[in-house]
C-alpha cells in the first residue's frame, strides 16, 4: 500500500496535537494525587508534578497511564466528561492504534484526510479547554497561597477559559443538570465511550 505524503503530514500533525492535549491533562492529574480518584491508581497516588516532567528513566513507569485512564479517573471531577472530549479520546485512539489497519482496508485518502482535519480541529479545541482549566487551577492555587499578585490572567487565558466552560456546560447538559437554550427540546446525548 502506498500512502501519500499528505496522509503522513496530517497524521503527524494530529498525533502531535493529541500528545499536547494528553500532556496537559497528565500535568493537571499529576497535581491531583491527593484526591480519592487518584488513590485508585498507584501511578497517580505516587506521581508528583516534578516526576511527570522528569526525563529520569526510573520515573517512566509513573508516566504510563493511558489517556483513557486519565479521562476515566479525572474527567468527571474536572467537568470534561462530555461528547467533545469523548470524541477526542475515541479519535485519538483510532489514529494512534487503528489507523494503519483501517487505511489498508479502505484506502479512500480524501475520507481519511477529512477525518484527520476534523480531529486536528477537535484536538485544538480540546487543548484550549484544558489550558482554560489549567489557568483556573493556577489562579485558585495562587489565591489559596496568598500569591494573587503574582498571577496575571492573559487574554488567551480568558479565551481558553471560555472553551473550558463550554465543555463543562455540555457535560452538565448531558447529565441533565442544565438545559442549554440552543439545545432546547433535545434529550441529553447517550454516546459515552
N, C-alpha and C positions, 0 to 999 in steps of 0.2 A: 504494500500500500504506500503510495506517495502522498505525503502530507505537505500542503503548501506552506510557504513562509508566513503567510497571513495568519494561519492557524497557530503556528508556533509563537508568533509575536503576541497575538491576543491571549493565548493560553498563559504565556509568561506574565503578561500584564495582570491577568485575572488572578493568578496564584500569588503574585507579589502583593496585590491589594488585599487579598484574603488573608495573607500572613500578617499584614499590618493590623487588620481587624483582630485576628487571633492574639497577636502580641499585646494589643491594648487591653483586650478582655482578660488575658492571663495576668497582665500587670495589675489590673484592678483586683482580680481574685487573689493575687499574692498579698494584698493588704487586708484580706478578709479571713485569715486563718483562725481568728478568734470566734467566728460565727458557728452556729450549730451545723449549718450545711457543710462547712469546711471540715468539721471534725469527722464527717462520714467518709472522707477520702484522705488517706495518710499524706498524699502529696501536698494537699492544701493546708493540712493541720501543721505541717512542719516547714513549709516554704516561707521565706521572707522575701521582701522586695529585692534585697541585696543578692539573695540566692538566685532569684529569677533573672537578674541582669548579669550574673556572673558567667564567665566562659569556662569556669572550672569543670573538668570532665566528671568529677565526683558529684557535682550538683545536677548533672544531666538527668538522673533518674527522677529528681524532683520536678523537672520541667516536661515530663512526658504525658501529662494529661491531654486528652484529645479535646478538640473544640466542642464536640458533642457533650463530653463530660463536664466541661466548664459551664456550658449552657444549661445542662440539666441541674447542676448544683446551684448556680447563681442567677439564672435567667429570671426566675420568679421574683426573687429578692430585689434584683436590680430593675425590675419593670420592663425588661426587654423581651419577655416571652410573648412575642406577637407574630403575626403572619409574615411581616417582612424579615424578621430575624430567623424564623423557621425556614423560610425560603432560602435565606443566605446560607444557613447550615446545610440544607439539602443540596443546594447547587455547589457549594464549596466541596462537599464530599463527592459529588458526581465528578467534578473536574479534577479533584485530587486522586480519586481512586477508580473511576469507571470510564473516563473519557476515551481512552485508547480503545477499549473494547467496543464502546458504542460507535465510535468513528469507524472502526474496522468493519462493523456490521452494516453501517449506513453512512457512506462517505459523502453525504449531502453537505458540502462545505458551507454553502450560504446559510443553511439552517443552523449549523454549529457556530458560525461567525456571529449570527444574530443572538444566539443564546449566550455566547461569551460576552458580547457587548452589553446585553441586559444584565448579566451577572456583574460585570465591571461597574455599571451604574448603581446596582443594588449594593455592591460592596462599598462604594464611595459614600452612599447614604448611611450605611451601617457604621462605617468608620467615623463619620461626622457625629452620629448619635452617640457612639461610645466616647468620643472626645468630649461631647457635651456632658455626659455622665461624669467623666473624669474631672472636668472643670468644676462641676457641682461638688464632687467629693473633696477636691483640693480646697475649695472655698470653705466648706464645712470644717475641714481639718484646721485651716488657718484660724477660723473663728474659735474653735474649741481650744486651741493652743494660745489664743490671745495675740495672734500674729496677723490680724486682718489688714494692717497697714502694709504688709509685705505682699499681699495678694492683690493683683490688679486684673480685673476682667477685661479681656481684649474684645474687639468687635467680632472676631472669629469665634471666640468662646460663646458670645451671645447667640450667634447663628447656630452653632453646634448644639447649644442647649435647647434650641427650638426643635432641632431634629430629634434629640433625645425625648423631649416632651411629646412629640408626635408618636414615637414608638410606645411610650407609656400610655398615651391616650388610646392607641389601638389595642394595647394589652388590656386596659380597663374595659374597653368596649367588648372585646372578645370574652371577658369574664362576666359580662352582663352588669358590670358595676356602673357604667355610664352609657348614655346613648349619644353617639356623635350625630350632630344635625344633618350632615351630608349623607349619612348612612341611615337616616331615619326610616324605620319600617323594615330594614333588612335584619335578619337574625344574625347573631354573632357567628362568625365562621367556625367550622368544626375541623379544620385540617391541621392538626398538630402532628409534628414529626416524631 
